[in-house]
């Protein structure tokens, strides 16, 4: 479990190295809304949400 500013995240131990350095932000604007995830560990992805390189 990871706690930051009263937010608790439950992450399995195998995923922790893949999430090291990840920044998650929530956008709520006129043109963009939703979660923005920046993962410096990702070398590429297909956009389908089911692959991680």
N, C-alpha and C positions, 0 to 999 in steps of 0.2 A: 504494500500500500504506500502511496506517495501522497503527501498532503502539502498543498500550496494555497495560501490565502483562503483557508476553510473549504477548499475543494479537495475531495478524496478521489484518487484514481487507483483502481485495482488493475495491476498489470502482471501477467504471468512472467516467470523468471526468464523464459526463453526469448521473450520479446524485448526485454529491457535493453540489451545492446543495440537493437535496431532502432530504438526510440531515443537513444542518447543524443541530446542536442536539438530535439524536435521542438518547434515553436507552434503553438496552436492559438489562433486568434478568431474571434467572431466578428464578422462585418455586418453592419446593419445600415445600409445606405440606399439611395435612390436607384443606383445601378447594380450594386453588389450586395448580397446578403447571404449569410451562411458561414460555415467554418472554413478558414484558410489554414492549411497545414503545410508548414515548411520543414522538410526533413532533409538535412544535409547528408544523411547516410544513403539516400536513394540515388542510384546512378541512372535511373530511367524507369518509366512505367508506360503502360499502354493506354491508360485513361479509363479502363473498364472497371478498375477498383479491385480486381482479383489477382493482380501481379505486383511484384516488388523486386526490383533488381538492385 
